[in-house]
Amino acid sequence: MTEFAFSIAGKVIEKLGSLAYQEISLTRNIASDLKKIQDNMSTVQAVLLDAEEKQATNHLLSVWLERLKVVFLDAMDVLDEFECEDLRRQVVKKYEGTSRKVCRFFSSSYSLAFRCKMGHRVKEIRERLDLIAKDRDQFQLEVRLDDNRVVYRETHSFVRDRDVIGRADDKQKIIDLLMLPNDNDNISVISIVGIGGLGKTRLAQWVYNDERVAKNFDPKIWVCVSGDFNVLKLAKEMLKLAGGGISENMSLEEVQVRLRSILNEKRFFIVLDDVWNEDRNKWIDLKNLLIGGQGSKILITTRSHKVALTMAPGLIHDMKGLPQNDCLLLFLRCAFNEREHEQYPNLVKIGEVIVKKCKGVPLAVKTLGRLLYSKIEERDWISIRENDIWKLKQKEDDILPALRLSYNKLPSYLKQCFAYCSLYPKDFRYYNVDLIQCWMANGLLEKSNKNSEELEDIGEQYLKELLSRSFFQEVNNEGNILWSFKMHDLLHDLASYVAQNDYCLIQDTNKINNFEKARHVSILDHKLSVDAAITLLKKLSNNMQTINFSFKYWPGDEGLGININETLVETCILRFKHLRLLNLRYSKLETLSSSIGTLKHLRYLNLSGNRNIKKLPDSICNLQNLETLILRDCEDLEELPGDIRKMVSLRCFEITTRQTHLPANGIGCMRSLRVLFFSKCHKLECLPQGMKDLTALESLGISFCRKLNLMEGDDYPMRLRELTISGLPQLVSLPQWLKGSANTLQFLLIFGCENLSVLPEWLSDLSSLCKLQINSCRKLSSLPEGMDRLTALRELQIVDCPELRRNCEREVGKDWGKMVKFTWEYK
């Protein structure tokens, strides 16, 4: 199966339409070829959605799609080359004046050489695309520009009590909700929400057939909504099931009159199973037809919180996974005839391990149990135990096809973002900021020319949409704008399945294959020697865009990284010239090769935790496209390179350095910077010059900089959204320059500032402040007057500040505190 061709084509077409390339590239031949590529790609894109859907039953079509996708990706690389050259010229012109070197750079011979090289590459792309596009006619594909696939599924209302395992508590909770009186409405809506295969339909069936429901509701109606939320179709189905006659040509007016007459004054119970509708207007149109007696209820099942909130906010039952013992009982029922498992204790032991892979999802348990039905050889059971679920053959009603429905319903812009998550190991805790930066580095965030939102904000919307659709779980608030989450193992299997040709997670080199074409890899086999890793690198595609060698958050993280040395990194840099992301965190590098400056496509470089690096090569400043540079916990780093001002695209910069002063004309020139974090800069005495010029800066963090004085000067950012201050013994009060962010600051965290003794009276002028956290500031004894003016404040957390707590508890009852969530804690 080939995924993402449609979305990649869209990005290439958008880039082709940008004027940036025309300013630098256009000889007549190049311009002509680019226009032909754009036209041809637009024609091909029109049938790609149909092709992606039909490829499952047509191998030749799948091969054709794969060839197309490779050309699209190569075209992206070529267009990025123009973009890099254009930006490099701007930087050279701005910072290197009219030196001999610059004159040579802009000479006609240099420009001619670049255009000649790019002309050949563009022509080659055009010819390949022409050749492949000609073959589309043989597949009889239909034009489709709407990525919303309609998938129809049929369910029914009946279930036997003995067929439901381990859901008695869930059933009782739903029954209790059904018996509650309605608030200000004749009808109330209850939603059952959970990932595919969790048993939402089965639970709804069990509730529907309960005697208490039969006694309290009449009529009862079961409708499987599944695909298209068509109001007329659904209303006719309800009318038929409620006992009203229908005809094929009935209008909506005729249907609504009959339906309302049947339901009028009756206490009905309607189940809408498998709902995907996110259009509130459609739901309101349907609900307006359902006028019943007091206490009528509608129960919906859905995989999406967004759908549930569209239907009605409030009564949502989040389904959890089945306990292990219940899963094992269900598995044994599927794998054996009644009591047959007692004859095979060794198989039962293997089965216990297999069931754990399912992480509480009944349909996954059934899928694996059915695969093993009538099989009594241990090797068959061991094979299932040792393989990922996504690699096992499955039928249409098994777990992976069921989960795939959720994936198919995703908009095209979310599909690659979801697939990207397969690069991380199972049970990994993702952080929103880091994942968004990785998506951004690989061009997965779509921003139209009319959209003024920043890419980071678009990425946050993508994450929240995936969360609302139940693709993520176990969300933790890690602070202010930082939050973390996990992905269910089965959804990780789904991500691995849809990503298998493009994204590859290598945790055991003895068990991996088909990685040679991947353009994004994570190499995490900690048993791998450096030489073996280099051999592996030489087998990878030259067009590699992402390489993660580590996901460690501290040096002791086992299984989340491999041994890395300078030779391996040099091999990586020299081989993969199109790298966009390179993750080397918590390695033991002592130097970074000067060849790093040749990776002109690089957007993300993570060197955090490389505690032996003393100096970075000056060539790193040639990375003009770099958006994220993380040098946190590089505790031996003596200084930053002098020309970092050339890194004009940098949006996130995290720094640990031994410098006392940072160079002038450095960080202050990074006008794209949105996140700036200083950590463990123990010798740093002041922040860099030019901070007030960082007009895009939204988040500033300063942690454990023992000599840093924040009180002096007025050269500071003026529109911060978030400020984190921790471990600053020099701090005795908040700095005056923070008043410049009075209208924008939303989050303020003050932690471990042992000499902070007073908060300024102007704190109450921070009119946008939503959350204030004060932790381990033991000399602080009171909040300033006027806190009631903080009308936006919704959360105040005070931890390990005994004097402050004693004085603040008296304030809780005041009017200003009524809308604020207070947390008082001791360590």
C-alpha positions in Angstrom: 0.0 0.0 0.0 1.2 3.5 -0.9 0.0 6.4 1.3 0.3 10.2 1.2 0.7 10.7 -2.6 -2.3 13.1 -2.6 -1.1 15.3 0.2 2.5 15.3 -1.1 1.3 16.4 -4.5 -0.6 19.2 -3.0 2.5 20.5 -1.2 4.6 20.3 -4.4 1.9 22.2 -6.4 1.7 24.9 -3.7 5.5 25.3 -3.8 5.5 25.5 -7.6 3.1 28.4 -7.4 5.4 30.4 -5.1 7.2 33.4 -6.5 10.3 32.6 -4.4 11.5 30.1 -7.0 10.9 32.4 -10.0 13.1 35.1 -8.6 16.2 32.9 -8.5 15.6 30.1 -11.0 14.0 31.2 -14.1 15.9 30.8 -17.2 13.3 30.2 -19.9 13.8 26.4 -20.0 13.6 26.0 -16.3 10.4 28.1 -16.1 8.9 26.1 -18.9 9.7 22.8 -17.2 8.4 23.9 -13.8 5.1 25.0 -15.4 4.8 21.6 -17.2 5.4 19.8 -13.9 2.8 21.9 -12.1 0.2 21.3 -14.8 0.9 17.6 -15.0 0.9 17.2 -11.3 -2.4 19.0 -10.9 -4.0 16.7 -13.5 -2.6 13.6 -11.7 -3.6 14.8 -8.2 -7.2 15.0 -9.3 -7.4 11.1 -9.4 -5.0 10.3 -6.6 -7.7 10.0 -3.8 -9.5 7.4 -6.0 -6.2 5.6 -6.7 -5.3 5.4 -3.0 -8.6 3.9 -2.2 -8.6 1.3 -5.0 -5.0 0.2 -4.7 -5.9 -2.4 -2.0 -7.3 -4.6 -4.8 -5.0 -3.6 -7.6 -1.3 -4.3 -7.2 -0.3 -2.6 -10.4 -2.1 0.6 -9.2 -0.2 0.4 -5.9 3.1 0.2 -7.8 2.1 3.1 -10.0 1.3 5.2 -6.9 4.7 4.4 -5.3 6.5 5.5 -8.5 4.5 8.7 -8.5 5.2 9.4 -4.9 8.9 9.0 -5.3 8.9 11.6 -8.1 6.8 14.0 -6.0 9.3 13.7 -3.1 12.3 14.2 -5.5 10.5 17.3 -6.8 10.1 18.6 -3.3 13.9 18.2 -2.8 14.6 20.1 -6.0 12.2 22.9 -5.0 13.7 23.1 -1.6 17.1 23.5 -3.3 15.9 26.7 -4.9 14.5 27.9 -1.6 17.8 27.3 0.2 19.7 29.1 -2.5 17.4 32.1 -2.4 17.7 32.3 1.4 21.5 31.9 1.3 21.8 34.8 -1.2 19.8 37.0 1.1 21.9 36.2 4.1 25.2 36.7 2.2 24.0 40.0 0.9 22.9 41.2 4.3 25.9 40.1 6.4 28.9 40.0 4.1 28.7 43.3 2.3 30.7 43.6 -0.9 33.7 41.5 -0.1 35.6 39.7 -2.9 34.0 36.4 -1.7 30.5 37.9 -2.0 31.3 39.3 -5.5 32.4 35.8 -6.5 29.2 34.3 -5.0 27.0 36.6 -7.1 29.1 36.3 -10.2 27.4 35.3 -13.5 29.5 32.1 -13.7 28.4 31.0 -10.2 24.8 31.7 -11.0 25.1 30.0 -14.4 26.6 26.9 -12.8 23.7 26.7 -10.3 21.1 27.2 -13.0 22.7 24.7 -15.2 22.8 22.0 -12.5 19.2 22.7 -11.4 18.0 22.9 -15.0 19.2 19.3 -15.6 17.5 18.1 -12.3 14.2 19.9 -13.2 14.2 18.4 -16.7 14.8 14.9 -15.3 11.9 15.3 -12.9 9.6 16.5 -15.7 10.5 13.6 -17.9 10.0 11.0 -15.2 6.6 12.5 -14.3 5.5 12.6 -17.9 6.4 8.9 -18.3 4.5 7.8 -15.2 1.5 10.1 -15.6 0.8 8.6 -19.1 0.0 5.2 -17.4 -2.9 6.6 -15.4 -5.5 6.0 -18.2 -5.2 2.2 -17.9 -6.6 2.3 -14.3 -9.8 4.2 -15.2 -9.6 6.5 -12.2 -12.3 9.0 -11.2 -11.6 12.6 -10.4 -12.1 13.3 -6.6 -10.9 16.3 -4.7 -12.8 15.6 -1.5 -10.8 13.5 0.9 -13.8 12.5 3.0 -14.3 8.8 2.3 -17.8 7.4 3.1 -17.4 4.0 4.7 -20.6 2.1 5.4 -20.9 -0.4 8.2 -23.9 -2.3 9.4 -24.6 -3.1 13.1 -27.7 -4.4 14.9 -29.2 -4.1 18.4 -29.1 -7.7 19.7 -26.5 -9.3 22.0 -26.7 -12.1 24.5 -25.6 -11.4 28.1 -23.1 -14.2 28.0 -21.3 -12.7 25.0 -20.3 -9.6 26.9 -17.3 -9.9 29.2 -16.1 -7.4 31.8 -18.4 -4.4 31.0 -20.9 -4.6 33.9 -19.6 -1.4 35.5 -19.8 0.5 32.2 -23.3 -0.8 31.6 -24.4 0.3 35.1 -23.0 3.8 34.6 -24.8 4.2 31.3 -28.1 2.9 32.8 -27.7 5.4 35.7 -27.3 8.2 33.2 -30.4 7.1 31.3 -32.4 7.2 34.5 -31.4 10.8 35.3 -34.0 13.5 34.7 -33.4 15.7 31.7 -32.1 19.3 32.2 -34.3 22.0 30.4 -34.9 19.7 27.5 -37.2 16.8 26.6 -34.3 14.9 25.2 -30.8 14.4 26.6 -27.8 12.9 24.7 -25.3 10.5 26.2 -22.1 9.6 24.2 -19.9 6.5 24.5 -16.4 7.5 23.3 -13.3 5.3 22.7 -11.0 4.0 20.0 -12.1 1.4 17.4 -12.4 -2.1 18.7 -13.0 -1.2 22.3 -16.5 -2.5 22.4 -18.7 0.6 22.2 -21.3 -1.0 20.0 -21.4 -4.1 22.2 -21.9 -2.0 25.3 -24.7 0.0 23.6 -26.3 -3.3 22.5 -26.2 -4.6 26.1 -27.8 -1.4 27.4 -30.4 -1.5 24.7 -31.5 -5.0 25.6 -31.6 -4.4 29.4 -35.0 -4.9 31.1 -34.8 -1.6 32.9 -34.5 0.2 29.6 -37.5 -1.7 28.2 -39.6 -0.8 31.2 -38.8 2.9 31.1 -38.7 3.7 27.3 -41.0 3.1 24.4 -40.3 3.1 21.6 -36.7 1.9 21.3 -34.9 2.5 18.0 -31.5 1.4 16.9 -29.9 3.1 13.9 -26.4 2.4 12.6 -25.2 5.8 11.2 -21.7 4.8 10.1 -21.0 6.7 6.9 -23.0 9.7 5.6 -25.0 11.6 8.2 -28.0 12.1 5.9 -30.9 13.6 7.8 -33.6 12.4 5.5 -32.2 8.9 5.3 -31.8 8.7 9.1 -35.3 10.1 9.8 -36.8 7.5 7.4 -34.9 4.7 9.1 -36.2 5.9 12.5 -39.8 6.2 11.2 -39.7 2.6 9.8 -38.3 1.2 13.0 -40.9 3.1 15.1 -43.7 1.4 13.2 -44.5 4.1 10.6 -44.8 3.2 7.0 -42.4 4.7 4.5 -42.1 4.9 0.7 -39.0 5.4 -1.4 -40.0 8.9 -2.6 -41.1 10.4 0.7 -40.0 14.0 1.2 -38.4 15.3 4.4 -41.7 17.1 5.1 -43.7 13.9 5.0 -41.2 12.0 7.1 -41.0 14.6 9.8 -44.8 14.9 10.2 -45.2 11.2 10.6 -42.1 10.8 12.8 -43.2 13.6 15.2 -46.7 12.2 15.4 -45.4 8.8 16.4 -42.8 10.1 19.0 -45.0 12.8 20.4 -45.4 12.6 24.2 -43.6 9.2 24.2 -40.5 8.6 26.3 -38.3 7.1 23.5 -34.8 5.7 23.5 -32.7 6.0 20.4 -29.3 4.5 19.8 -27.2 6.2 17.0 -24.3 3.8 16.6 -20.9 4.6 14.9 -21.4 8.3 14.4 -18.7 10.3 12.5 -20.6 13.6 11.9 -18.8 16.8 12.9 -21.4 19.2 11.3 -23.5 20.6 14.1 -26.1 22.0 11.7 -26.9 18.5 10.4 -27.3 17.2 14.0 -29.6 20.1 14.9 -31.7 19.4 11.8 -32.1 15.8 12.9 -32.7 16.6 16.6 -35.5 19.0 15.7 -37.4 16.1 14.3 -37.2 14.1 17.5 -39.8 15.8 19.8 -40.7 13.2 22.5 -41.9 13.0 26.0 -40.0 14.2 29.1 -37.1 11.9 29.9 -36.4 10.7 26.3 -32.8 9.8 25.7 -30.4 9.4 22.7 -27.3 7.2 23.1 -24.5 7.6 20.6 -21.3 5.7 20.0 -18.3 7.4 18.4 -14.5 7.3 18.3 -14.2 11.1 18.5 -14.7 13.5 21.4 -15.2 16.2 18.7 -18.2 14.3 17.4 -19.6 13.8 21.0 -19.3 17.6 21.7 -20.9 18.3 18.3 -23.9 16.2 19.3 -24.2 17.5 22.9 -21.6 18.6 25.5 -21.7 17.1 29.0 -22.7 13.4 29.3 -19.7 11.6 27.9 -18.7 8.1 29.0 -15.0 7.4 28.1 -14.5 3.7 27.6 -11.4 2.2 29.0 -9.6 -1.0 28.1 -10.7 -4.4 29.5 -8.7 -5.7 32.5 -6.1 -8.4 31.7 -8.2 -11.3 33.3 -11.2 -10.4 31.2 -9.1 -10.2 28.1 -7.6 -13.6 28.7 -11.1 -15.1 29.2 -12.2 -13.6 25.9 -9.1 -14.8 24.2 -9.5 -18.4 25.4 -13.1 -18.4 24.2 -11.9 -17.4 20.7 -8.9 -19.7 20.5 -10.4 -22.9 22.0 -13.6 -24.8 22.2 -15.2 -24.8 25.6 -12.8 -26.0 28.3 -10.4 -27.2 25.7 -7.7 -24.8 27.0 -7.3 -26.9 30.1 -5.5 -29.5 28.0 -2.8 -27.0 26.9 -1.4 -25.1 29.9 1.8 -24.1 27.9 -0.3 -22.5 25.2 -2.3 -20.6 27.8 0.9 -19.2 29.2 1.9 -18.0 25.8 -1.6 -16.7 25.4 -1.2 -14.5 28.5 1.7 -12.7 26.8 -0.2 -12.4 23.5 -3.2 -10.8 25.3 -0.9 -8.2 26.9 -0.1 -6.9 23.4 -3.8 -6.0 22.9 -3.7 -3.5 25.7 -7.3 -4.1 26.7 -8.9 -3.8 23.3 -11.5 -6.7 22.9 -11.5 -6.7 19.1 -7.7 -7.1 19.1 -8.1 -10.0 21.6 -10.7 -11.6 19.3 -8.5 -11.1 16.2 -5.5 -12.9 17.7 -7.7 -15.6 19.3 -9.4 -16.4 16.0 -6.0 -16.6 14.2 -5.1 -19.3 16.7 -8.3 -21.2 16.7 -7.8 -25.0 16.1 -4.0 -24.5 16.2 -2.2 -26.5 18.9 1.4 -26.3 17.8 3.5 -24.0 20.1 5.4 -22.6 17.1 2.1 -21.1 15.8 1.4 -19.4 19.1 5.0 -18.2 19.4 4.9 -16.7 16.0 1.8 -14.6 17.0 3.5 -13.7 20.2 6.7 -12.5 18.5 5.1 -10.5 15.6 3.6 -7.0 15.7 -0.2 -7.1 15.1 0.1 -5.0 12.0 2.2 -7.7 10.3 -0.4 -10.4 10.8 -2.9 -11.4 8.1 -6.4 -10.1 9.0 -10.0 -10.2 7.8 -12.3 -7.3 7.1 -13.9 -7.4 10.6 -10.6 -7.8 12.5 -8.8 -5.1 14.5 -6.5 -3.4 12.0 -9.2 -2.9 9.4 -11.5 -1.5 12.2 -8.8 0.9 13.3 -8.0 1.8 9.7 -11.5 3.3 9.4 -10.4 6.0 11.9 -7.3 6.6 9.8 -9.3 6.8 6.5 -11.6 9.4 8.1 -8.6 11.7 8.8 -8.2 14.8 6.6 -5.1 14.3 4.3 -3.1 16.9 6.2 -3.3 14.8 9.4 -2.4 11.4 7.8 1.3 12.0 7.5 1.5 13.6 10.9 -0.1 10.5 12.4 2.3 8.2 10.4 5.3 10.2 11.6 4.5 9.0 15.2 5.5 5.5 14.2 9.2 6.7 14.4 8.9 6.6 18.2 8.8 3.4 20.2 5.7 2.0 21.8 4.7 3.4 25.2 6.8 6.5 24.4 5.6 9.8 26.1 5.4 12.4 23.4 5.7 16.1 24.1 3.6 18.5 22.1 6.4 21.1 21.5 9.0 18.6 20.3 6.6 16.7 18.0 5.3 19.9 16.4 8.9 21.0 15.7 9.6 17.6 14.0 6.5 17.9 11.9 7.5 21.4 11.0 11.0 20.3 10.0 9.6 17.9 7.6 7.1 20.3 6.0 4.0 18.4 7.4 2.2 21.5 8.7 0.1 23.2 5.9 -0.1 26.9 5.9 -1.9 28.7 3.1 -0.9 32.1 1.9 -4.0 33.6 3.4 -3.4 32.0 6.8 -1.7 34.3 9.3 -1.3 31.7 12.0 2.2 30.6 13.0 3.2 27.0 12.1 3.5 26.1 15.8 -0.1 27.1 16.4 -1.2 25.1 13.4 0.7 22.1 14.8 -1.1 22.5 18.1 -4.4 22.4 16.3 -3.3 19.2 14.5 -2.4 17.6 17.9 -5.7 18.5 19.5 -7.6 17.2 16.5 -5.8 13.9 16.7 -6.5 13.8 20.5 -10.2 14.6 20.0 -10.3 11.6 17.5 -8.9 9.3 20.2 -5.5 8.8 18.5 -3.7 9.9 21.7 -4.3 9.2 25.3 -2.9 9.6 28.9 -2.5 13.4 28.5 -0.5 15.1 31.2 -0.1 18.9 31.7 3.6 19.4 32.1 3.5 23.1 32.8 2.3 26.0 31.0 2.0 25.5 27.2 3.8 22.1 27.5 1.8 18.9 27.6 2.6 15.2 27.0 0.6 12.2 25.9 0.9 8.6 24.8 -0.4 6.5 21.9 -2.2 3.2 22.4 -0.1 0.3 21.2 -2.7 -0.7 18.7 -2.8 2.7 17.2 1.0 2.6 17.0 0.6 -0.6 15.1 -1.7 1.2 12.7 0.7 4.0 12.3 3.5 1.5 11.5 1.2 -0.2 9.0 0.3 2.9 7.0 3.9 4.3 7.2 5.8 1.1 6.4 7.3 2.4 3.1 8.2 5.8 4.3 8.9 5.7 8.1 10.9 3.0 9.8 11.6 2.4 13.5 14.7 0.1 13.9 14.8 -1.3 17.4 16.3 -4.7 16.5 18.3 -4.9 13.3 17.7 -8.7 13.2 14.0 -8.2 12.8 13.7 -5.4 10.4 13.4 -5.4 6.6 12.1 -3.2 3.8 13.8 -0.1 5.2 15.9 0.7 2.2 13.3 3.0 0.6 12.4 4.9 3.8 13.2 8.6 4.0 12.6 8.8 7.8 14.2 6.4 10.3 14.8 6.0 14.0 17.8 3.8 14.8 17.3 2.7 18.5 19.0 -0.7 18.7 21.2 -0.1 21.7 23.0 -3.4 21.1 24.3 -2.0 17.8 28.0 -1.2 17.6 29.2 1.9 15.8 30.6 -0.1 12.9 27.3 -2.0 12.5 25.4 1.3 12.6 27.6 2.7 9.9 27.0 -0.4 7.8 23.3 0.1 8.3 23.5 3.8 7.2 25.1 2.8 3.9 22.0 0.6 3.1 19.6 3.5 3.6 18.3 5.7 0.8 20.5 8.7 -0.1 17.3 10.8 0.1 17.0 10.4 3.8 15.2 13.3 5.5 14.9 12.3 9.2 17.4 10.4 11.4 16.8 9.9 15.0 19.7 8.2 16.9 18.2 8.9 20.3 15.0 9.7 22.2 16.7 9.9 25.6 15.7 12.4 28.2 18.6 11.6 30.4 21.8 9.5 29.9 20.4 6.4 31.6 17.5 5.8 29.2 18.1 2.3 27.9 16.7 1.2 24.6 16.1 4.8 23.5 19.3 5.4 21.7 22.5 3.9 20.2 26.2 4.4 20.6 27.3 7.4 18.5 30.7 8.7 17.7 32.2 11.3 15.4 32.8 8.8 12.6 29.1 7.8 12.5 27.9 11.4 12.5 30.4 12.3 9.7 29.1 9.3 7.6 25.6 10.5 8.2 26.3 14.0 7.1 28.3 13.1 4.0 25.8 10.5 2.8 22.5 12.3 3.4 22.5 15.7 1.9 18.8 16.2 2.1 18.5 15.7 5.8 15.9 17.9 7.5 16.1 16.5 11.0 19.0 15.1 12.9 18.5 14.0 16.4 21.8 13.3 18.3 20.6 14.0 21.9 22.4 12.5 24.8 25.3 11.1 22.8 28.9 11.2 23.9 30.3 13.4 21.1 33.3 15.5 21.9 33.3 17.4 18.6 30.8 18.1 15.8 32.2 17.8 12.3 32.5 21.0 10.4 30.8 19.3 7.5 27.5 19.9 9.4 27.4 23.2 7.5 26.8 21.4 4.2 23.3 20.2 5.4 21.6 23.2 3.9 18.1 21.6 4.1 18.4 20.9 7.8 15.6 22.3 9.9 16.0 20.5 13.2 19.2 19.7 15.1 19.1 18.3 18.6 22.4 18.1 20.5 21.0 18.2 24.0 22.9 16.3 26.7 26.2 16.1 24.7 28.2 17.1 27.8 31.6 16.6 26.3 31.3 19.1 23.4 33.4 22.1 24.1 33.0 24.0 20.8 30.7 24.0 17.8 32.2 24.5 14.3 31.7 27.9 12.8 30.2 26.2 9.7 27.0 25.5 11.8 26.1 29.1 11.1 25.7 28.2 7.4 22.5 26.4 8.3 20.2 29.2 7.3 17.1 27.0 7.1 17.6 25.6 10.6 14.4 26.3 12.7 15.2 24.3 15.9 18.6 24.1 17.6 18.7 22.4 21.0 22.0 22.8 23.0 20.4 22.2 26.4 22.7 20.4 28.9 25.8 20.8 26.7 27.5 21.7 30.0 31.1 21.9 28.6 30.2 24.1 25.7 32.6 27.1 26.1 30.9 29.5 23.7 28.5 29.9 20.9 29.8 30.5 17.4 30.3 34.2 16.6 28.2 34.3 13.4 25.0 32.7 14.8 23.1 35.8 13.5 23.2 34.2 10.1 20.8 31.5 11.4 17.9 33.7 10.3 15.2 31.0 10.3 15.7 29.9 13.9 12.4 29.7 15.8 13.5 27.6 18.8 16.8 28.0 20.5 17.7 26.2 23.8 21.1 27.0 25.2 23.6 25.8 27.8 27.0 27.6 27.7 29.9 28.5 29.9 30.1 32.1 28.6 29.8 35.1 30.9 28.5 37.3 28.1 26.9 36.3 24.8 28.2 38.1 21.6 26.7 41.3 20.4 24.9 41.0 17.1 24.0 37.4 17.8 20.8 36.2 19.3 19.3 39.7 19.0 19.4 39.4 15.2 17.3 36.2 15.2 14.0 37.9 14.3 12.1 34.6 13.7 12.8 33.4 17.2 9.7 32.3 19.1 11.1 30.1 21.9 14.3 31.0 23.8 15.6 28.9 26.7 18.7 29.4 28.8 19.5 26.4 31.0 22.5 25.9 33.4 24.4 28.8 32.0 26.2 29.0 35.4 28.6 31.8 34.4 26.2 34.0 32.4 25.8 37.4 34.0 23.3 39.0 31.7 21.0 38.2 28.8 22.2 39.0 25.2 21.9 42.4 23.7 19.1 43.1 21.3 16.4 41.1 23.1 13.9 43.9 22.6 14.2 43.4 18.8 12.9 39.8 19.1 9.4 40.8 18.3 8.3 37.2 17.5 9.5 35.9 20.8 6.6 34.3 22.8 8.3 31.9 25.3 11.3 32.7 27.4 12.8 30.3 29.9 15.7 30.9 32.3 16.8 28.1 34.5 19.7 27.6 36.9 21.8 30.5 35.8 23.4 31.3 39.2 25.1 34.6 38.3 22.4 36.0 36.0 21.0 39.4 36.9 17.6 40.1 35.3 17.1 43.4 37.0 19.3 45.7 34.9 18.5 47.5 31.6 15.5 47.8 29.4 16.8 45.7 26.4 14.2 42.9 26.9 11.3 41.4 24.9 8.0 43.2 25.1 5.3 40.7 24.0 6.0 37.5 25.9 3.3 34.9 26.2 5.1 32.6 28.6 7.9 33.2 31.1 9.6 30.5 33.2 12.2 31.6 35.9 13.8 28.9 38.0 16.9 28.5 40.1 18.1 32.2 40.0 19.6 33.1 43.4 20.2 36.7 42.2 16.5 37.3 41.8 15.0 39.3 44.7 11.9 40.6 42.8 10.4 40.4 39.3 12.2 42.5 36.8 10.6 45.8 35.7 10.9 44.9 32.0 8.2 42.3 32.4 5.6 45.1 32.5 6.2 45.4 28.7 4.3 42.1 28.4 1.4 43.2 30.6 -1.2 42.6 27.8 0.2 39.4 26.4 1.7 37.3 29.3 -0.5 34.2 29.9 1.7 31.9 31.9 4.2 32.8 34.6 6.2 30.1 36.5 8.6 31.1 39.3 10.5 28.1 40.8 13.4 27.7 43.3 14.3 31.4 43.5 15.6 31.3 47.1 16.0 35.0 47.6 12.8 36.2 46.0 11.1 38.0 48.9 8.5 40.2 47.3 6.2 40.3 44.2 5.7 43.8 42.7 2.4 45.7 43.0 2.3 45.9 39.2 1.8 42.1 39.0 -1.9 42.8 39.0 -1.4 44.8 35.7 -0.8 41.5 33.9 -4.2 41.6 32.4 -3.9 38.4 30.2 -2.3 36.2 33.0 -4.2 32.8 33.0 -1.9 30.7 35.2 0.6 31.6 37.9 2.8 29.0 39.5 5.1 29.7 42.5 7.2 26.8 43.7 9.9 26.6 46.4 10.3 30.3 47.0 10.5 30.1 50.7 11.3 33.8 51.5 8.1 34.9 49.7 5.5 35.7 52.2 2.6 37.5 50.4 0.9 38.3 47.2 0.6 41.9 46.2 -2.6 44.0 46.6 -5.0 44.2 43.7 -4.9 40.5 42.7 -8.7 40.8 42.1 -7.8 42.8 38.9 -6.3 39.7 37.4 -9.6 38.9 35.7 -8.1 36.3 33.3 -6.5 34.3 36.0 -7.8 30.7 36.1 -5.2 28.8 38.0 -2.9 29.7 41.0 -0.5 27.0 42.2 1.7 27.5 45.3 4.0 24.7 46.2 6.5 24.6 49.1 6.1 28.2 50.0 5.0 27.9 53.7 4.8 31.6 54.5 3.0 32.5 51.3 0.5 29.7 51.8 -0.4 30.8 55.3 -1.1 34.4 54.1 -2.8 33.4 50.9 -5.3 31.0 52.3 -7.2 33.9 53.7 -7.6 35.3 50.2 -9.3 32.2 48.8 -12.7 33.4 50.0 -12.5 36.8 48.4 -14.4 37.6 45.2 -11.2 37.6 43.1 -10.6 33.9 44.0 -14.0 32.5 43.1 -13.1 31.8 39.4 -9.6 30.6 40.2 -8.4 27.0 40.8 -6.1 27.0 43.8 -3.6 24.4 44.5 -1.6 24.4 47.8 1.0 21.7 48.1 4.1 20.9 50.2 6.9 18.9 48.7 
